[in-house]
């Protein structure tokens, strides 16, 4: 495992690095996963403006597949299959959440907080995937699991809010 943080030269050296490092968000000196998650917000807004639901969903699937490839290439180049600088997994997982929660800023903010919690805590099976699957697919999947937990919590919160008269 390499301790060296990649820089701008590395980011621009290969298209896989550019994607895997979240278009530069992964270069953040602290909390790169948080910055990577934030990258999904303008992408989601652009997808909503430029495509319908089918286009948005297709973009998520395509970015997931591209993220598997980019994470594998970049992880090998960095000598760390799941380097903290690789944030395409956060981008794609949060895009999937944003697709489902919609464009409401309050829901987006709640989704951001809940997703970051589950991405950091990594409840099972996310922790096992993160620990054992040292591949591009493993990098991407543990965040998909975290996104699933976040969506479940958000759905419960909406349901409970409605039950007590708060229309979320």
LOGULO-323258 format. One record per residue: residue number from 0; residue in one letter; y negated, x negated, z of N, C-alpha, C, O in turn. Coordinates in pm, whole numbers, padded with zeros to 5 digits. Layout:
+-----+------+--------+--------+--------+--------+--------+--------+--------+--------+--------+--------+--------+--------+
!  nr ! rest !     ny !     nx !     nz !    cay !    cax !    caz !     cy !     cx !     cz !     oy !     ox !     oz !
+-----+------+--------+--------+--------+--------+--------+--------+--------+--------+--------+--------+--------+--------+
! NUM !    A !      Y !      X !      Z !      Y !      X !      Z !      Y !      X !      Z !      Y !      X !      Z !
...
+-----+------+--------+--------+--------+--------+--------+--------+--------+--------+--------+--------+--------+--------+
// end
This chain:
+-----+------+--------+--------+--------+--------+--------+--------+--------+--------+--------+--------+--------+--------+
!  nr ! rest !     ny !     nx !     nz !    cay !    cax !    caz !     cy !     cx !     cz !     oy !     ox !     oz !
+-----+------+--------+--------+--------+--------+--------+--------+--------+--------+--------+--------+--------+--------+
!   0 !    X !  00118 ! -00085 !  00000 !  00000 !  00000 !  00000 ! -00124 ! -00089 !  00000 ! -00135 ! -00181 !  00081 !
!   1 !    X ! -00214 ! -00061 ! -00090 ! -00335 ! -00140 ! -00105 ! -00446 ! -00084 ! -00016 ! -00462 !  00037 ! -00003 !
!   2 !    X ! -00523 ! -00175 !  00046 ! -00636 ! -00133 !  00128 ! -00766 ! -00130 !  00048 ! -00867 ! -00078 !  00095 !
!   3 !    X ! -00763 ! -00186 ! -00073 ! -00883 ! -00193 ! -00155 ! -00921 ! -00055 ! -00207 ! -00837 !  00019 ! -00258 !
!   4 !    X ! -01048 ! -00021 ! -00194 ! -01099 !  00105 ! -00246 ! -01139 !  00082 ! -00391 ! -01202 ! -00019 ! -00423 !
!   5 !    X ! -01105 !  00174 ! -00478 ! -01146 !  00158 ! -00618 ! -01297 !  00178 ! -00632 ! -01361 !  00241 ! -00548 !
!   6 !    X ! -01350 !  00123 ! -00739 ! -01494 !  00137 ! -00766 ! -01517 !  00202 ! -00901 ! -01425 !  00254 ! -00964 !
!   7 !    X ! -01641 !  00199 ! -00944 ! -01680 !  00264 ! -01069 ! -01609 !  00204 ! -01189 ! -01571 !  00276 ! -01281 !
!   8 !    X ! -01589 !  00073 ! -01188 ! -01520 !  00009 ! -01299 ! -01378 !  00064 ! -01312 ! -01332 !  00094 ! -01422 !
!   9 !    X ! -01308 !  00077 ! -01200 ! -01173 !  00133 ! -01200 ! -01176 !  00278 ! -01249 ! -01093 !  00317 ! -01332 !
!  10 !    X ! -01270 !  00356 ! -01199 ! -01282 !  00497 ! -01237 ! -01292 !  00513 ! -01389 ! -01230 !  00603 ! -01447 !
!  11 !    X ! -01369 !  00427 ! -01452 ! -01396 !  00440 ! -01594 ! -01298 !  00363 ! -01682 ! -01307 !  00369 ! -01804 !
!  12 !    X ! -01204 !  00290 ! -01621 ! -01112 !  00205 ! -01697 ! -01004 !  00284 ! -01771 ! -00946 !  00233 ! -01867 !
!  13 !    X ! -00977 !  00406 ! -01728 ! -00868 !  00484 ! -01788 ! -00897 !  00633 ! -01764 ! -00943 !  00669 ! -01656 !
!  14 !    X ! -00871 !  00718 ! -01862 ! -00894 !  00863 ! -01842 ! -00817 !  00919 ! -01722 ! -00865 !  01010 ! -01655 !
!  15 !    X ! -00699 !  00865 ! -01696 ! -00621 !  00913 ! -01580 ! -00694 !  00884 ! -01450 ! -00692 !  00966 ! -01359 !
!  16 !    X ! -00758 !  00769 ! -01442 ! -00832 !  00735 ! -01319 ! -00951 !  00829 ! -01301 ! -00980 !  00875 ! -01191 !
!  17 !    X ! -01019 !  00856 ! -01412 ! -01136 !  00945 ! -01407 ! -01096 !  01083 ! -01355 ! -01166 !  01141 ! -01272 !
!  18 !    X ! -00985 !  01135 ! -01404 ! -00938 !  01265 ! -01358 ! -00884 !  01258 ! -01216 ! -00921 !  01340 ! -01132 !
!  19 !    X ! -00798 !  01161 ! -01189 ! -00735 !  01152 ! -01057 ! -00837 !  01133 ! -00946 ! -00821 !  01186 ! -00836 !
!  20 !    X ! -00942 !  01059 ! -00974 ! -01046 !  01036 ! -00874 ! -01153 !  01144 ! -00876 ! -01265 !  01123 ! -00829 !
!  21 !    X ! -01119 !  01258 ! -00932 ! -01208 !  01374 ! -00926 ! -01343 !  01351 ! -00988 ! -01445 !  01394 ! -00934 !
!  22 !    X ! -01346 !  01281 ! -01104 ! -01469 !  01256 ! -01179 ! -01567 !  01172 ! -01098 ! -01687 !  01172 ! -01126 !
!  23 !    X ! -01517 !  01101 ! -00997 ! -01600 !  01014 ! -00913 ! -01603 !  01055 ! -00768 ! -01642 !  00974 ! -00683 !
!  24 !    X ! -01562 !  01176 ! -00736 ! -01564 !  01222 ! -00596 ! -01473 !  01137 ! -00507 ! -01502 !  01118 ! -00389 !
!  25 !    X ! -01364 !  01087 ! -00563 ! -01271 !  01006 ! -00485 ! -01327 !  00870 ! -00445 ! -01267 !  00799 ! -00365 !
!  26 !    X ! -01442 !  00834 ! -00501 ! -01507 !  00708 ! -00464 ! -01592 !  00722 ! -00338 ! -01646 !  00622 ! -00289 !
!  27 !    X ! -01605 !  00842 ! -00286 ! -01685 !  00863 ! -00164 ! -01633 !  00771 ! -00054 ! -01512 !  00757 ! -00037 !
!  28 !    X ! -01724 !  00706 !  00020 ! -01681 !  00611 !  00122 ! -01614 !  00676 !  00244 ! -01545 !  00608 !  00320 !
!  29 !    X ! -01633 !  00804 !  00261 ! -01568 !  00877 !  00370 ! -01534 !  01017 !  00320 ! -01604 !  01072 !  00236 !
!  30 !    X ! -01428 !  01073 !  00370 ! -01384 !  01210 !  00338 ! -01378 !  01239 !  00188 ! -01432 !  01340 !  00143 !
!  31 !    X ! -01313 !  01153 !  00110 ! -01309 !  01180 ! -00034 ! -01240 !  01312 ! -00068 ! -01275 !  01376 ! -00167 !
!  32 !    X ! -01144 !  01354 !  00011 ! -01078 !  01482 ! -00014 ! -01173 !  01598 ! -00001 ! -01163 !  01696 ! -00075 !
!  33 !    X ! -01265 !  01589 !  00092 ! -01367 !  01693 !  00109 ! -01458 !  01696 ! -00014 ! -01490 !  01804 ! -00065 !
!  34 !    X ! -01501 !  01579 ! -00060 ! -01585 !  01574 ! -00179 ! -01509 !  01624 ! -00301 ! -01566 !  01692 ! -00386 !
!  35 !    X ! -01380 !  01590 ! -00310 ! -01298 !  01639 ! -00420 ! -01286 !  01790 ! -00419 ! -01290 !  01854 ! -00524 !
!  36 !    X ! -01272 !  01847 ! -00300 ! -01265 !  01992 ! -00288 ! -01394 !  02056 ! -00338 ! -01390 !  02158 ! -00407 !
!  37 !    X ! -01506 !  01998 ! -00304 ! -01636 !  02051 ! -00347 ! -01653 !  02049 ! -00499 ! -01722 !  02133 ! -00555 !
!  38 !    X ! -01589 !  01952 ! -00565 ! -01598 !  01943 ! -00711 ! -01546 !  02071 ! -00777 ! -01592 !  02109 ! -00885 !
!  39 !    X ! -01450 !  02136 ! -00713 ! -01391 !  02258 ! -00771 ! -01492 !  02372 ! -00782 ! -01477 !  02458 ! -00869 !
!  40 !    X ! -01593 !  02375 ! -00699 ! -01686 !  02489 ! -00698 ! -01764 !  02500 ! -00829 ! -01762 !  02608 ! -00890 !
!  41 !    X ! -01832 !  02396 ! -00876 ! -01902 !  02412 ! -01004 ! -01806 !  02433 ! -01121 ! -01840 !  02501 ! -01218 !
!  42 !    X ! -01687 !  02374 ! -01113 ! -01589 !  02395 ! -01220 ! -01548 !  02542 ! -01223 ! -01539 !  02602 ! -01330 !
!  43 !    X ! -01524 !  02601 ! -01105 ! -01486 !  02742 ! -01098 ! -01597 !  02831 ! -01154 ! -01570 !  02926 ! -01228 !
!  44 !    X ! -01721 !  02800 ! -01119 ! -01832 !  02881 ! -01168 ! -01844 !  02869 ! -01320 ! -01871 !  02967 ! -01389 !
!  45 !    X ! -01823 !  02749 ! -01373 ! -01827 !  02729 ! -01519 ! -01713 !  02805 ! -01586 ! -01733 !  02869 ! -01689 !
!  46 !    X ! -01594 !  02799 ! -01529 ! -01480 !  02871 ! -01586 ! -01504 !  03021 ! -01585 ! -01466 !  03090 ! -01679 !
!  47 !    X ! -01566 !  03071 ! -01479 ! -01597 !  03215 ! -01474 ! -01695 !  03255 ! -01584 ! -01684 !  03363 ! -01642 !
!  48 !    X ! -01791 !  03167 ! -01611 ! -01891 !  03197 ! -01714 ! -01834 !  03185 ! -01855 ! -01871 !  03261 ! -01944 !
!  49 !    X ! -01744 !  03090 ! -01875 ! -01699 !  03056 ! -02010 ! -01566 !  03119 ! -02050 ! -01535 !  03127 ! -02169 !
!  50 !    X ! -01487 !  03164 ! -01953 ! -01355 !  03219 ! -01984 ! -01333 !  03346 ! -01904 ! -01407 !  03374 ! -01809 !
!  51 !    X ! -01234 !  03420 ! -01941 ! -01191 !  03532 ! -01859 ! -01089 !  03483 ! -01758 ! -01069 !  03362 ! -01742 !
!  52 !    X ! -01025 !  03575 ! -01690 ! -00924 !  03539 ! -01592 ! -00811 !  03458 ! -01653 ! -00761 !  03363 ! -01592 !
!  53 !    X ! -00769 !  03497 ! -01774 ! -00658 !  03425 ! -01839 ! -00697 !  03280 ! -01867 ! -00616 !  03189 ! -01846 !
!  54 !    X ! -00819 !  03257 ! -01913 ! -00865 !  03120 ! -01938 ! -00876 !  03039 ! -01811 ! -00840 !  02921 ! -01808 !
!  55 !    X ! -00925 !  03102 ! -01706 ! -00938 !  03036 ! -01576 ! -00798 !  02996 ! -01527 ! -00778 !  02882 ! -01485 !
!  56 !    X ! -00704 !  03089 ! -01531 ! -00567 !  03060 ! -01485 ! -00503 !  02952 ! -01571 ! -00435 !  02863 ! -01518 !
!  57 !    X ! -00522 !  02958 ! -01700 ! -00467 !  02856 ! -01789 ! -00527 !  02719 ! -01759 ! -00456 !  02618 ! -01763 !
!  58 !    X ! -00654 !  02715 ! -01729 ! -00720 !  02589 ! -01694 ! -00658 !  02530 ! -01567 ! -00639 !  02409 ! -01558 !
!  59 !    X ! -00628 !  02614 ! -01469 ! -00566 !  02566 ! -01345 ! -00429 !  02506 ! -01375 ! -00397 !  02398 ! -01326 !
!  60 !    X ! -00349 !  02575 ! -01455 ! -00215 !  02524 ! -01490 ! -00226 !  02393 ! -01567 ! -00152 !  02298 ! -01539 !
!  61 !    X ! -00318 !  02387 ! -01663 ! -00336 !  02265 ! -01742 ! -00385 !  02149 ! -01655 ! -00338 !  02037 ! -01669 !
!  62 !    X ! -00479 !  02177 ! -01565 ! -00529 !  02072 ! -01476 ! -00421 !  02027 ! -01377 ! -00417 !  01910 ! -01340 !
!  63 !    X ! -00335 !  02119 ! -01335 ! -00223 !  02079 ! -01249 ! -00134 !  01980 ! -01322 ! -00100 !  01874 ! -01268 !
!  64 !    X ! -00095 !  02013 ! -01444 ! -00009 !  01924 ! -01522 ! -00077 !  01790 ! -01549 ! -00015 !  01684 ! -01535 !
!  65 !    X ! -00204 !  01795 ! -01586 ! -00279 !  01671 ! -01609 ! -00293 !  01592 ! -01479 ! -00292 !  01469 ! -01480 !
!  66 !    X ! -00307 !  01663 ! -01367 ! -00318 !  01597 ! -01237 ! -00191 !  01524 ! -01197 ! -00197 !  01417 ! -01137 !
!  67 !    X ! -00075 !  01581 ! -01230 !  00052 !  01513 ! -01203 !  00055 !  01380 ! -01276 !  00088 !  01277 ! -01218 !
!  68 !    X !  00020 !  01384 ! -01405 !  00017 !  01262 ! -01486 ! -00088 !  01163 ! -01433 ! -00057 !  01045 ! -01411 !
!  69 !    X ! -00210 !  01211 ! -01412 ! -00319 !  01122 ! -01370 ! -00292 !  01061 ! -01233 ! -00323 !  00944 ! -01210 !
!  70 !    X ! -00236 !  01139 ! -01142 ! -00205 !  01087 ! -01009 ! -00098 !  00978 ! -01015 ! -00108 !  00878 ! -00945 !
!  71 !    X !  00002 !  00998 ! -01099 !  00109 !  00898 ! -01113 !  00053 !  00768 ! -01171 !  00081 !  00660 ! -01119 !
!  72 !    X ! -00024 !  00778 ! -01277 ! -00082 !  00659 ! -01342 ! -00175 !  00586 ! -01245 ! -00167 !  00464 ! -01231 !
!  73 !    X ! -00261 !  00660 ! -01180 ! -00361 !  00601 ! -01091 ! -00296 !  00546 ! -00965 ! -00334 !  00439 ! -00917 !
!  74 !    X ! -00199 !  00618 ! -00910 ! -00128 !  00568 ! -00792 ! -00060 !  00435 ! -00819 ! -00065 !  00344 ! -00736 !
!  75 !    X !  00003 !  00423 ! -00936 !  00067 !  00294 ! -00973 ! -00038 !  00185 ! -00985 ! -00017 !  00074 ! -00935 !
!  76 !    X ! -00150 !  00214 ! -01048 ! -00255 !  00114 ! -01067 ! -00315 !  00070 ! -00933 ! -00355 ! -00045 ! -00918 !
!  77 !    X ! -00322 !  00162 ! -00838 ! -00379 !  00130 ! -00706 ! -00276 !  00069 ! -00612 ! -00312 !  00011 ! -00509 !
!  78 !    X ! -00148 !  00081 ! -00646 ! -00044 !  00032 ! -00557 ! -00021 !  00124 ! -00439 !  00035 !  00083 ! -00337 !
!  79 !    X ! -00064 !  00250 ! -00451 ! -00049 !  00349 ! -00345 ! -00034 !  00485 ! -00412 ! -00131 !  00539 ! -00466 !
!  80 !    X !  00087 !  00539 ! -00410 !  00116 !  00663 ! -00482 !  00026 !  00779 ! -00441 !  00000 !  00868 ! -00521 !
!  81 !    X ! -00022 !  00779 ! -00317 ! -00106 !  00889 ! -00269 ! -00231 !  00834 ! -00202 ! -00262 !  00866 ! -00087 !
!  82 !    X ! -00301 !  00750 ! -00275 ! -00426 !  00692 ! -00225 ! -00524 !  00803 ! -00188 ! -00529 !  00906 ! -00255 !
!  83 !    X ! -00599 !  00781 ! -00085 ! -00701 !  00878 ! -00045 ! -00807 !  00899 ! -00152 ! -00876 !  01001 ! -00152 !
!  84 !    X ! -00820 !  00805 ! -00243 ! -00917 !  00817 ! -00351 ! -00873 !  00918 ! -00457 ! -00955 !  00969 ! -00533 !
!  85 !    X ! -00743 !  00947 ! -00462 ! -00692 !  01045 ! -00557 ! -00720 !  01184 ! -00501 ! -00664 !  01224 ! -00399 !
!  86 !    X ! -00809 !  01257 ! -00569 ! -00852 !  01387 ! -00517 ! -00834 !  01501 ! -00617 ! -00876 !  01614 ! -00590 !
!  87 !    X ! -00773 !  01473 ! -00731 ! -00750 !  01580 ! -00828 ! -00665 !  01691 ! -00766 ! -00676 !  01807 ! -00806 !
!  88 !    X ! -00581 !  01656 ! -00670 ! -00499 !  01756 ! -00603 ! -00585 !  01856 ! -00527 ! -00557 !  01976 ! -00530 !
!  89 !    X ! -00687 !  01809 ! -00460 ! -00779 !  01899 ! -00391 ! -00857 !  01985 ! -00490 ! -00876 !  02105 ! -00469 !
!  90 !    X ! -00900 !  01923 ! -00599 ! -00976 !  01998 ! -00701 ! -00893 !  02115 ! -00753 ! -00940 !  02229 ! -00755 !
!  91 !    X ! -00770 !  02086 ! -00795 ! -00686 !  02188 ! -00857 ! -00646 !  02295 ! -00755 ! -00652 !  02415 ! -00785 !
!  92 !    X ! -00605 !  02254 ! -00636 ! -00563 !  02352 ! -00536 ! -00680 !  02443 ! -00497 ! -00661 !  02564 ! -00481 !
!  93 !    X ! -00799 !  02386 ! -00483 ! -00912 !  02470 ! -00445 ! -00957 !  02560 ! -00562 ! -01005 !  02670 ! -00540 !
!  94 !    X ! -00940 !  02512 ! -00685 ! -00967 !  02599 ! -00801 ! -00878 !  02723 ! -00795 ! -00924 !  02834 ! -00823 !
!  95 !    X ! -00751 !  02704 ! -00760 ! -00659 !  02817 ! -00750 ! -00706 !  02915 ! -00642 ! -00699 !  03036 ! -00660 !
!  96 !    X ! -00752 !  02862 ! -00531 ! -00803 !  02948 ! -00424 ! -00927 !  03023 ! -00472 ! -00939 !  03144 ! -00451 !
!  97 !    X ! -01020 !  02952 ! -00536 ! -01143 !  03015 ! -00583 ! -01115 !  03122 ! -00688 ! -01186 !  03223 ! -00695 !
!  98 !    X ! -01014 !  03100 ! -00770 ! -00975 !  03201 ! -00869 ! -00941 !  03333 ! -00798 ! -00976 !  03440 ! -00846 !
!  99 !    X ! -00874 !  03322 ! -00684 ! -00828 !  03442 ! -00613 ! -00931 !  03502 ! -00518 ! -00930 !  03623 ! -00496 !
! 100 !    X ! -01018 !  03421 ! -00461 ! -01116 !  03477 ! -00365 ! -01243 !  03524 ! -00432 ! -01321 !  03598 ! -00372 !
! 101 !    X ! -01267 !  03484 ! -00556 ! -01385 !  03529 ! -00627 ! -01507 !  03442 ! -00602 ! -01498 !  03338 ! -00537 !
! 102 !    X ! -01620 !  03486 ! -00656 ! -01741 !  03404 ! -00658 ! -01836 !  03430 ! -00542 ! -01945 !  03373 ! -00539 !
! 103 !    X ! -01798 !  03513 ! -00447 ! -01884 !  03540 ! -00333 ! -01904 !  03413 ! -00249 ! -01805 !  03353 ! -00206 !
! 104 !    X ! -02028 !  03371 ! -00225 ! -02053 !  03246 ! -00152 ! -01993 !  03243 ! -00011 ! -01947 !  03138 !  00034 !
! 105 !    X ! -01992 !  03357 !  00058 ! -01935 !  03361 !  00194 ! -01784 !  03338 !  00186 ! -01728 !  03262 !  00266 !
! 106 !    X ! -01719 !  03404 !  00092 ! -01575 !  03383 !  00075 ! -01544 !  03241 !  00032 ! -01447 !  03181 !  00080 !
! 107 !    X ! -01626 !  03185 ! -00056 ! -01606 !  03046 ! -00099 ! -01617 !  02952 !  00020 ! -01535 !  02861 !  00036 !
! 108 !    X ! -01718 !  02973 !  00104 ! -01737 !  02886 !  00222 ! -01620 !  02900 !  00319 ! -01571 !  02799 !  00370 !
! 109 !    X ! -01577 !  03022 !  00344 ! -01462 !  03042 !  00433 ! -01337 !  02978 !  00375 ! -01260 !  02914 !  00446 !
! 110 !    X ! -01318 !  02995 !  00245 ! -01202 !  02935 !  00179 ! -01206 !  02784 !  00188 ! -01103 !  02720 !  00209 !
! 111 !    X ! -01324 !  02726 !  00173 ! -01340 !  02581 !  00182 ! -01296 !  02530 !  00320 ! -01219 !  02435 !  00330 !
! 112 !    X ! -01346 !  02594 !  00425 ! -01314 !  02551 !  00562 ! -01164 !  02566 !  00589 ! -01101 !  02475 !  00643 !
! 113 !    X ! -01108 !  02679 !  00553 ! -00966 !  02704 !  00581 ! -00878 !  02610 !  00500 ! -00780 !  02557 !  00552 !
! 114 !    X ! -00911 !  02589 !  00372 ! -00831 !  02497 !  00290 ! -00838 !  02355 !  00345 ! -00735 !  02288 !  00356 !
! 115 !    X ! -00957 !  02309 !  00378 ! -00969 !  02171 !  00430 ! -00887 !  02156 !  00558 ! -00822 !  02053 !  00577 !
! 116 !    X ! -00887 !  02257 !  00644 ! -00806 !  02252 !  00765 ! -00659 !  02231 !  00731 ! -00595 !  02140 !  00783 !
! 117 !    X ! -00606 !  02315 !  00642 ! -00463 !  02305 !  00610 ! -00431 !  02179 !  00529 ! -00321 !  02126 !  00539 !
! 118 !    X ! -00526 !  02132 !  00450 ! -00502 !  02008 !  00375 ! -00495 !  01888 !  00468 ! -00418 !  01795 !  00444 !
! 119 !    X ! -00575 !  01888 !  00573 ! -00574 !  01778 !  00669 ! -00453 !  01788 !  00763 ! -00385 !  01689 !  00787 !
! 120 !    X ! -00427 !  01907 !  00816 ! -00318 !  01926 !  00913 ! -00181 !  01915 !  00847 ! -00087 !  01864 !  00907 !
! 121 !    X ! -00170 !  01964 !  00724 ! -00046 !  01960 !  00647 !  00073 !  02019 !  00723 !  00166 !  01946 !  00759 !
! 122 !    X !  00072 !  02150 !  00747 !  00189 !  02209 !  00812 !  00310 !  02205 !  00717 !  00294 !  02196 !  00596 !
! 123 !    X !  00430 !  02211 !  00774 !  00549 !  02208 !  00690 !  00548 !  02322 !  00590 !  00503 !  02432 !  00622 !
! 124 !    X !  00594 !  02299 !  00472 !  00657 !  02179 !  00416 !  00559 !  02080 !  00355 !  00603 !  01980 !  00298 !
! 125 !    X !  00428 !  02105 !  00363 !  00330 !  02013 !  00303 !  00346 !  01871 !  00358 !  00340 !  01775 !  00281 !
! 126 !    X !  00366 !  01857 !  00487 !  00380 !  01725 !  00549 !  00501 !  01651 !  00493 !  00494 !  01531 !  00464 !
! 127 !    X !  00612 !  01723 !  00478 !  00733 !  01662 !  00424 !  00714 !  01619 !  00278 !  00757 !  01510 !  00239 !
! 128 !    X !  00650 !  01703 !  00200 !  00623 !  01668 !  00060 !  00534 !  01545 !  00055 !  00561 !  01452 ! -00021 !
! 129 !    X !  00428 !  01544 !  00136 !  00335 !  01432 !  00139 !  00405 !  01303 !  00180 !  00376 !  01196 !  00124 !
! 130 !    X !  00495 !  01311 !  00275 !  00562 !  01193 !  00327 !  00673 !  01141 !  00235 !  00693 !  01020 !  00223 !
! 131 !    X !  00745 !  01233 !  00171 !  00865 !  01192 !  00098 !  00849 !  01184 ! -00053 !  00914 !  01102 ! -00117 !
! 132 !    X !  00765 !  01265 ! -00111 !  00754 !  01270 ! -00257 !  00640 !  01179 ! -00303 !  00527 !  01224 ! -00322 !
! 133 !    X !  00669 !  01054 ! -00320 !  00569 !  00956 ! -00361 !  00561 !  00950 ! -00513 !  00604 !  00853 ! -00576 !
! 134 !    X !  00506 !  01057 ! -00570 !  00494 !  01071 ! -00714 !  00373 !  01156 ! -00745 !  00311 !  01214 ! -00655 !
! 135 !    X !  00339 !  01164 ! -00872 !  00228 !  01251 ! -00912 !  00253 !  01395 ! -00873 !  00161 !  01464 ! -00829 !
! 136 !    X !  00377 !  01441 ! -00889 !  00411 !  01578 ! -00851 !  00396 !  01598 ! -00701 !  00343 !  01701 ! -00658 !
! 137 !    X !  00440 !  01503 ! -00622 !  00426 !  01513 ! -00476 !  00280 !  01519 ! -00433 !  00243 !  01595 ! -00344 !
! 138 !    X !  00197 !  01436 ! -00498 !  00054 !  01435 ! -00467 ! -00004 !  01575 ! -00488 ! -00081 !  01624 ! -00405 !
! 139 !    X !  00033 !  01637 ! -00599 ! -00023 !  01768 ! -00632 !  00036 !  01881 ! -00546 ! -00036 !  01971 ! -00505 !
! 140 !    X !  00166 !  01875 ! -00520 !  00233 !  01987 ! -00453 !  00193 !  02007 ! -00307 !  00184 !  02121 ! -00262 !
! 141 !    X !  00170 !  01900 ! -00233 !  00137 !  01922 ! -00092 !  00006 !  01999 ! -00079 ! -00013 !  02073 !  00018 !
! 142 !    X ! -00085 !  01982 ! -00173 ! -00211 !  02057 ! -00169 ! -00192 !  02201 ! -00214 ! -00263 !  02290 ! -00169 !
! 143 !    X ! -00096 !  02223 ! -00304 ! -00064 !  02361 ! -00343 ! -00010 !  02437 ! -00222 ! -00043 !  02554 ! -00202 !
! 144 !    X !  00073 !  02371 ! -00142 !  00125 !  02434 ! -00020 !  00010 !  02464 !  00076 !  00003 !  02572 !  00134 !
! 145 !    X ! -00081 !  02367 !  00094 ! -00197 !  02389 !  00181 ! -00280 !  02506 !  00129 ! -00331 !  02586 !  00208 !
! 146 !    X ! -00295 !  02517 ! -00002 ! -00368 !  02629 ! -00061 ! -00299 !  02761 ! -00030 ! -00365 !  02862 ! -00004 !
! 147 !    X ! -00167 !  02761 ! -00034 ! -00092 !  02883 !  00000 ! -00117 !  02927 !  00143 ! -00138 !  03046 !  00169 !
! 148 !    X ! -00116 !  02832 !  00236 ! -00147 !  02865 !  00375 ! -00289 !  02919 !  00387 ! -00313 !  03018 !  00457 !
! 149 !    X ! -00383 !  02855 !  00319 ! -00523 !  02899 !  00325 ! -00537 !  03041 !  00271 ! -00607 !  03124 !  00330 !
! 150 !    X ! -00471 !  03069 !  00159 ! -00480 !  03203 !  00102 ! -00418 !  03308 !  00195 ! -00469 !  03419 !  00205 !
! 151 !    X ! -00309 !  03273 !  00261 ! -00247 !  03367 !  00355 ! -00343 !  03399 !  00470 ! -00359 !  03515 !  00508 !
! 152 !    X ! -00406 !  03297 !  00524 ! -00501 !  03318 !  00635 ! -00620 !  03400 !  00587 ! -00665 !  03491 !  00658 !
! 153 !    X ! -00671 !  03370 !  00470 ! -00785 !  03446 !  00417 ! -00747 !  03592 !  00394 ! -00826 !  03681 !  00423 !
! 154 !    X ! -00628 !  03616 !  00342 ! -00584 !  03755 !  00319 ! -00571 !  03830 !  00451 ! -00610 !  03946 !  00460 !
! 155 !    X ! -00517 !  03765 !  00552 ! -00505 !  03828 !  00684 ! -00644 !  03857 !  00741 ! -00666 !  03963 !  00799 !
! 156 !    X ! -00736 !  03763 !  00725 ! -00872 !  03783 !  00776 ! -00939 !  03903 !  00707 ! -01006 !  03982 !  00773 !
! 157 !    X ! -00921 !  03914 !  00577 ! -00978 !  04029 !  00505 ! -00917 !  04158 !  00556 ! -00987 !  04256 !  00582 !
! 158 !    X ! -00786 !  04158 !  00570 ! -00714 !  04280 !  00617 ! -00760 !  04319 !  00756 ! -00787 !  04436 !  00782 !
! 159 !    X ! -00767 !  04221 !  00848 ! -00811 !  04250 !  00985 ! -00958 !  04294 !  00988 ! -00995 !  04383 !  01065 !
! 160 !    X ! -01039 !  04232 !  00903 ! -01181 !  04272 !  00895 ! -01194 !  04416 !  00854 ! -01274 !  04490 !  00911 !
! 161 !    X ! -01117 !  04455 !  00756 ! -01121 !  04596 !  00712 ! -01070 !  04690 !  00820 ! -01121 !  04801 !  00835 !
! 162 !    X ! -00971 !  04645 !  00894 ! -00914 !  04729 !  01000 ! -01016 !  04758 !  01110 ! -01011 !  04864 !  01173 !
! 163 !    X ! -01110 !  04665 !  01132 ! -01210 !  04689 !  01236 ! -01346 !  04728 !  01176 ! -01448 !  04730 !  01245 !
! 164 !    X ! -01344 !  04759 !  01045 ! -01465 !  04813 !  00984 ! -01556 !  04711 !  00919 ! -01671 !  04744 !  00888 !
! 165 !    X ! -01510 !  04590 !  00898 ! -01590 !  04490 !  00830 ! -01536 !  04477 !  00689 ! -01421 !  04436 !  00670 !
! 166 !    X ! -01616 !  04511 !  00591 ! -01570 !  04503 !  00452 ! -01599 !  04362 !  00400 ! -01714 !  04327 !  00372 !
! 167 !    X ! -01494 !  04283 !  00389 ! -01511 !  04143 !  00346 ! -01505 !  04129 !  00197 ! -01517 !  04018 !  00145 !
+-----+------+--------+--------+--------+--------+--------+--------+--------+--------+--------+--------+--------+--------+
// end
